[in-house]
Amino acid sequence: EGAQTIVRVMAPAAGEAGPISATVTAVDAATGASVGSPVSVPLEPGVPLEAEVTGLTEGEYIVRVDANAPVVAAAWHTSGFVQGSDFAWFTSAPALGATALVAAPAGPPAVLSLFNSGDDVAGVTVSALDGAVIQAVDLPA
């Protein structure tokens, strides 16, 4: 049986690489504590790297990859390795500016996951296209 969760990283630019650090944090952790220890590994330009993430239980997580050079990264997870199992790739989301438009498809109630990588609390207001405020939150650093 293989790894249920992996993180793949690659430095696409020739000559630009170095060590990377990957950290997995539970979304609902009151303390923001990481799951396990950060994994730090060397990275060669143009050579993809794959690292297994262990110790995860059912829940929602943030995978953070820090590097000294531009990298591409994604996390992969499977529900198992038997017939009927499912898998998904999770790519990074772009940083949102002062104003950003996001789509919410029709169907079950939508969930917007936000993460503040800054040092200060960020005020976030979610509004409809007509400007009606749906929800306002203070997002801790």
C-alpha positions as YAML, in Angstrom:
chain: A
units: angstrom
residues:
- id: 1
  name: GLU
  ca: [0.00, 0.00, 0.00]
- id: 2
  name: GLY
  ca: [1.36, 3.46, -0.91]
- id: 3
  name: ALA
  ca: [1.24, 6.87, 0.71]
- id: 4
  name: GLN
  ca: [-2.25, 8.37, 1.03]
- id: 5
  name: THR
  ca: [-0.99, 11.97, 0.97]
- id: 6
  name: ILE
  ca: [2.02, 13.38, -0.88]
- id: 7
  name: VAL
  ca: [3.36, 16.82, -1.74]
- id: 8
  name: ARG
  ca: [5.15, 17.35, -5.08]
- id: 9
  name: VAL
  ca: [7.44, 20.33, -5.64]
- id: 10
  name: MET
  ca: [9.63, 21.44, -8.53]
- id: 11
  name: ALA
  ca: [11.86, 24.46, -9.19]
- id: 12
  name: PRO
  ca: [11.27, 25.05, -12.91]
- id: 13
  name: ALA
  ca: [14.03, 27.65, -13.49]
- id: 14
  name: ALA
  ca: [17.51, 26.39, -14.37]
- id: 15
  name: GLY
  ca: [20.07, 27.39, -11.78]
- id: 16
  name: GLU
  ca: [17.46, 28.38, -9.20]
- id: 17
  name: ALA
  ca: [16.83, 25.93, -6.42]
- id: 18
  name: GLY
  ca: [17.79, 25.24, -2.85]
- id: 19
  name: PRO
  ca: [16.14, 23.74, 0.17]
- id: 20
  name: ILE
  ca: [12.37, 23.84, 0.54]
- id: 21
  name: SER
  ca: [10.30, 23.40, 3.67]
- id: 22
  name: ALA
  ca: [6.80, 21.91, 3.72]
- id: 23
  name: THR
  ca: [4.48, 22.27, 6.72]
- id: 24
  name: VAL
  ca: [1.00, 20.79, 7.20]
- id: 25
  name: THR
  ca: [-1.36, 22.55, 9.63]
- id: 26
  name: ALA
  ca: [-4.87, 21.53, 10.67]
- id: 27
  name: VAL
  ca: [-7.39, 24.22, 9.68]
- id: 28
  name: ASP
  ca: [-9.39, 23.99, 12.90]
- id: 29
  name: ALA
  ca: [-6.39, 23.82, 15.25]
- id: 30
  name: ALA
  ca: [-6.98, 26.47, 17.93]
- id: 31
  name: THR
  ca: [-3.23, 26.95, 18.33]
- id: 32
  name: GLY
  ca: [-2.33, 26.70, 14.65]
- id: 33
  name: ALA
  ca: [0.14, 23.96, 15.57]
- id: 34
  name: SER
  ca: [1.65, 21.97, 12.73]
- id: 35
  name: VAL
  ca: [0.98, 18.29, 12.21]
- id: 36
  name: GLY
  ca: [4.36, 16.63, 12.72]
- id: 37
  name: SER
  ca: [7.58, 18.48, 11.98]
- id: 38
  name: PRO
  ca: [8.26, 20.58, 8.90]
- id: 39
  name: VAL
  ca: [9.96, 18.55, 6.20]
- id: 40
  name: SER
  ca: [13.02, 20.32, 4.76]
- id: 41
  name: VAL
  ca: [14.70, 18.82, 1.70]
- id: 42
  name: PRO
  ca: [17.13, 19.97, -1.02]
- id: 43
  name: LEU
  ca: [15.63, 20.73, -4.42]
- id: 44
  name: GLU
  ca: [17.42, 20.54, -7.79]
- id: 45
  name: PRO
  ca: [16.24, 22.73, -10.69]
- id: 46
  name: GLY
  ca: [13.96, 20.88, -13.11]
- id: 47
  name: VAL
  ca: [13.76, 17.73, -10.96]
- id: 48
  name: PRO
  ca: [10.39, 17.07, -9.30]
- id: 49
  name: LEU
  ca: [10.47, 16.10, -5.65]
- id: 50
  name: GLU
  ca: [7.83, 14.01, -3.88]
- id: 51
  name: ALA
  ca: [7.43, 13.82, -0.10]
- id: 52
  name: GLU
  ca: [4.98, 11.65, 1.84]
- id: 53
  name: VAL
  ca: [2.82, 13.33, 4.50]
- id: 54
  name: THR
  ca: [1.93, 11.00, 7.36]
- id: 55
  name: GLY
  ca: [-0.10, 11.22, 10.55]
- id: 56
  name: LEU
  ca: [-3.15, 12.94, 9.08]
- id: 57
  name: THR
  ca: [-6.63, 12.14, 10.35]
- id: 58
  name: GLU
  ca: [-9.88, 13.10, 8.64]
- id: 59
  name: GLY
  ca: [-10.17, 16.88, 8.47]
- id: 60
  name: GLU
  ca: [-9.10, 20.01, 6.63]
- id: 61
  name: TYR
  ca: [-5.46, 21.05, 6.32]
- id: 62
  name: ILE
  ca: [-3.23, 23.79, 4.96]
- id: 63
  name: VAL
  ca: [-0.06, 22.68, 3.17]
- id: 64
  name: ARG
  ca: [2.55, 25.45, 3.10]
- id: 65
  name: VAL
  ca: [5.68, 25.22, 0.95]
- id: 66
  name: ASP
  ca: [8.44, 27.78, 1.58]
- id: 67
  name: ALA
  ca: [11.37, 28.15, -0.83]
- id: 68
  name: ASN
  ca: [14.10, 30.64, -1.69]
- id: 69
  name: ALA
  ca: [13.36, 30.37, -5.43]
- id: 70
  name: PRO
  ca: [10.15, 30.11, -7.48]
- id: 71
  name: VAL
  ca: [8.58, 26.65, -7.25]
- id: 72
  name: VAL
  ca: [5.43, 24.86, -8.37]
- id: 73
  name: ALA
  ca: [3.75, 22.63, -5.80]
- id: 74
  name: ALA
  ca: [0.65, 20.52, -5.30]
- id: 75
  name: ALA
  ca: [-0.68, 18.04, -2.76]
- id: 76
  name: TRP
  ca: [-2.25, 14.70, -3.73]
- id: 77
  name: HIS
  ca: [-4.54, 12.62, -1.52]
- id: 78
  name: THR
  ca: [-6.40, 9.35, -1.99]
- id: 79
  name: SER
  ca: [-9.17, 7.79, 0.08]
- id: 80
  name: GLY
  ca: [-7.59, 4.36, -0.39]
- id: 81
  name: PHE
  ca: [-6.12, 1.88, -2.83]
- id: 82
  name: VAL
  ca: [-9.04, -0.42, -3.54]
- id: 83
  name: GLN
  ca: [-11.72, -0.35, -6.21]
- id: 84
  name: GLY
  ca: [-14.02, 2.61, -5.62]
- id: 85
  name: SER
  ca: [-11.33, 4.75, -3.95]
- id: 86
  name: ASP
  ca: [-11.04, 8.36, -5.03]
- id: 87
  name: PHE
  ca: [-8.15, 10.80, -5.29]
- id: 88
  name: ALA
  ca: [-7.65, 14.53, -5.83]
- id: 89
  name: TRP
  ca: [-4.87, 17.02, -6.60]
- id: 90
  name: PHE
  ca: [-4.85, 20.23, -4.57]
- id: 91
  name: THR
  ca: [-2.99, 23.14, -6.13]
- id: 92
  name: SER
  ca: [-2.15, 26.44, -4.53]
- id: 93
  name: ALA
  ca: [-4.65, 29.26, -4.67]
- id: 94
  name: PRO
  ca: [-3.51, 32.68, -5.85]
- id: 95
  name: ALA
  ca: [-3.06, 35.40, -3.25]
- id: 96
  name: LEU
  ca: [-6.10, 37.67, -3.17]
- id: 97
  name: GLY
  ca: [-5.67, 41.43, -3.39]
- id: 98
  name: ALA
  ca: [-7.80, 44.15, -1.83]
- id: 99
  name: THR
  ca: [-10.74, 43.04, -3.99]
- id: 100
  name: ALA
  ca: [-11.19, 39.65, -5.61]
- id: 101
  name: LEU
  ca: [-14.02, 37.95, -7.48]
- id: 102
  name: VAL
  ca: [-14.71, 34.28, -6.68]
- id: 103
  name: ALA
  ca: [-17.37, 32.01, -8.15]
- id: 104
  name: ALA
  ca: [-19.78, 30.01, -6.00]
- id: 105
  name: PRO
  ca: [-21.68, 27.37, -7.99]
- id: 106
  name: ALA
  ca: [-25.35, 26.62, -7.41]
- id: 107
  name: GLY
  ca: [-25.99, 23.67, -5.13]
- id: 108
  name: PRO
  ca: [-25.20, 22.95, -1.50]
- id: 109
  name: PRO
  ca: [-24.08, 25.92, 0.60]
- id: 110
  name: ALA
  ca: [-20.62, 27.08, -0.53]
- id: 111
  name: VAL
  ca: [-17.61, 27.17, 1.78]
- id: 112
  name: LEU
  ca: [-14.81, 29.71, 1.30]
- id: 113
  name: SER
  ca: [-11.55, 28.76, 3.04]
- id: 114
  name: LEU
  ca: [-9.25, 31.68, 3.87]
- id: 115
  name: PHE
  ca: [-5.71, 31.71, 5.28]
- id: 116
  name: ASN
  ca: [-3.83, 34.79, 6.45]
- id: 117
  name: SER
  ca: [-0.07, 34.31, 6.06]
- id: 118
  name: GLY
  ca: [0.65, 37.85, 7.28]
- id: 119
  name: ASP
  ca: [1.70, 39.01, 10.72]
- id: 120
  name: ASP
  ca: [-1.43, 41.05, 11.47]
- id: 121
  name: VAL
  ca: [-5.16, 40.36, 11.63]
- id: 122
  name: ALA
  ca: [-6.83, 40.85, 8.23]
- id: 123
  name: GLY
  ca: [-10.38, 42.15, 7.92]
- id: 124
  name: VAL
  ca: [-12.28, 40.20, 5.24]
- id: 125
  name: THR
  ca: [-15.73, 41.05, 3.91]
- id: 126
  name: VAL
  ca: [-17.59, 38.65, 1.62]
- id: 127
  name: SER
  ca: [-20.19, 40.45, -0.50]
- id: 128
  name: ALA
  ca: [-22.61, 39.58, -3.28]
- id: 129
  name: LEU
  ca: [-22.18, 41.20, -6.71]
- id: 130
  name: ASP
  ca: [-24.78, 43.80, -5.75]
- id: 131
  name: GLY
  ca: [-22.62, 44.85, -2.77]
- id: 132
  name: ALA
  ca: [-24.77, 43.25, -0.06]
- id: 133
  name: VAL
  ca: [-22.51, 42.02, 2.76]
- id: 134
  name: ILE
  ca: [-22.83, 38.28, 3.29]
- id: 135
  name: GLN
  ca: [-20.26, 37.94, 6.07]
- id: 136
  name: ALA
  ca: [-17.42, 39.96, 7.63]
- id: 137
  name: VAL
  ca: [-14.63, 38.28, 9.60]
- id: 138
  name: ASP
  ca: [-11.35, 39.22, 11.26]
- id: 139
  name: LEU
  ca: [-8.87, 36.63, 10.01]
- id: 140
  name: PRO
  ca: [-6.09, 36.01, 12.56]
- id: 141
  name: ALA
  ca: [-2.48, 35.99, 11.37]
...
